[in-house]
Amino acid sequence: SKVKDAIGNSTVLGIQRKVFRGSKHVNQTFCFHPSYLKLWKNKWYTFGIGEFENKIINPYILPIDKYLIKIDYPRDKVYKKLNYNFIGEPISTYFFKDIIGVTNNLKSKSEKIILRFHSKEKFRRIDSKPPHESWEIINEEKSFIDILMTLKVNAELRNFIYENSPGIEVIKPNSL
């Protein structure tokens, strides 16, 4: 609720979070300027600007999870709004238009992803609620179905493929 309120009130948050460095837990403290909340796979993420000592990360994606130790309100910071199109209008600048999930490497380009489903039952289950709006059936044979999506390769796309194997084959790109 503190993060949601901070978005509505344009408030800077002081975050203390437990992170992993190698095999150790380390407490990380930084200022966060939250701008947007998104639910992905039953977990909340907030998007904003992260200030780490003299380094600014824009956009910074903060998972709302058990590793958040403390949230306070530093009074010496002026709120900075993250200027990305999270709403989807216009679609051409929509932050999530070419990704599955929350991880968007703004420097990478979309690629044509072709997946082959060898299990029609698995295909029907996924096709009933496709993972992305670019999902398109491009070939249907007796023993398989090929789909095409135009996406950036990210961790969530890889996890989608892993979660649905066996029975799914990556046809394109070779790098995936």
N, C-alpha and C positions, 0 to 999 in steps of 0.2 A: 504493500500500500504506500510505503514511503517513495518508491520509485514512480508509481503512478501519479501520486500527488506532486512530485517534483516535475514531472512532464507538464502537468496542467498548470503549475504555478511558475514554470521556467526557473527552477531552482537548481543550483549546483549541489552535488552530493559529494561528501568525503567518503570514500569506499575503503574498507579494509577487507581483503579477500585472501583466502588461503590458496596458493598456487603450488604446482609441482615444479621443482628444479632438479632434474635428474631423478633421484629416488627419495628426495627430501621434500617436506612441506615447508614452505616459506610464506610469511605474511607479507602481502604487497599492499601498499597504501597509495592511493591516487585520488585525484578529483575527477568527477564524471559529470558531464552535462547531458542528461538524458533527453531524447527527443521522440522516441517511438518504442512501442511494445509489440512483440509478436509471439504468438504461441506456435511452437513447432514440436511435434511428437510429444505432447503433454508436458512440455517444459517452456517456461517463459524466458524470452531474451529481450533485452532493451538495447537500443541503438543510440549512440550519441558520440560525444567527443571525449576522449580520455586524455588526461594530462598527467604524465609520469615525469616528475621532476622537471626537466626542460624539454621533454619530448611530447609532442602532441600526436595522437593517433585519431584519424578521422576517415572513415567511421570506426568507432570502437564498439564491438558487440560484447555486452556483458550478460552472461547467463545468470538468471535469478535462481540460485540453488543453495544447497547447504554449505557451500564454501564461502558465502558472504558472511563475514564475521561481524562487521559493524558498519552502520550507515549513519553519518552525521551531516551537519550543515555548516560548511566553512563560510564564515561571514565576509572574508576578504576576497572572494572570487566573484567575478561578473559572469553571468550566464551567457553561453555561446550556443546558438541554435544550429543544429545540423541541417544543412540545406540539401537534402535528397528527397526525391519523390517517392515516399513510402505508400501513398494512397493509390497510385495507379493512373492518375489523369495528368498529362497524357501518357499513354502506354509506352511511347517511344523512350521516355526517360524514367520509367518505373524501375525502382531499385531491384525488385525481385523478378523482372520479366524474363531473364535468361538463366535462372538458377532454381535448383530444388533446395529448400531449406533456408538457412540464414547466412551462409558463408559466401560472400561475393568479393572475389579478387577483381577490383575495378580495372586492373591493368590487363587482365586476360580477355580473350575474345571467345565468343560463342562458337561451338562446333556442332556439326551434324553427328548425332549419336544414333547409331542403329543397333537395336537390341533384338535378338531372336529368341522367342519363347518356344520351347519344345513341349511345354505342358500347357494345353489349352485351358485346363481348369485354373492354373495360376494366372494365365493371361486374362481370363474372364473376370477373375477376382480383382486384378489390378485395373483392368479396362473399365470396370464399373465406377472407379474413382481414380482417374489417371493422376500421376504425380506432378504433371506439368501441363499447361494449356497447349503446348506445342506437340503433344502426344498425337501421333498420326499412324494409322495402319497403312503400311506401304506394300505389303506382300502377305498373302495368306495361302498356304499350301496345306496339303493333307497332314503333314507331320510337324509343321511349325508356322508361326506368325511373326513377321518382322514389323517393328514399329520404329518410327523416326521421331526424335526430339532434337530441337536446336537449343543447346545449353552450354554454359561454362562447366568444365569439369571441376567439381569441388568435392569435399568430404561427404556431403549428404548424398550426392549422386553415386559415389562409390559405395556408400553404405546401403543405398537402395538396391544396387546390384548384388552386393554380398548377402543382404537379407533375403533376396529372392532366388539365390542359387541353392541347390542345383536346378536346372531346368531353364536357365537363361544364359544366353551367350552374347558376348559383345562382338559385333561384326565390324563396327567402325566407331571411333578412330583406333588405329593400331596402338597408340599411346595409352589408351584406356584398357 
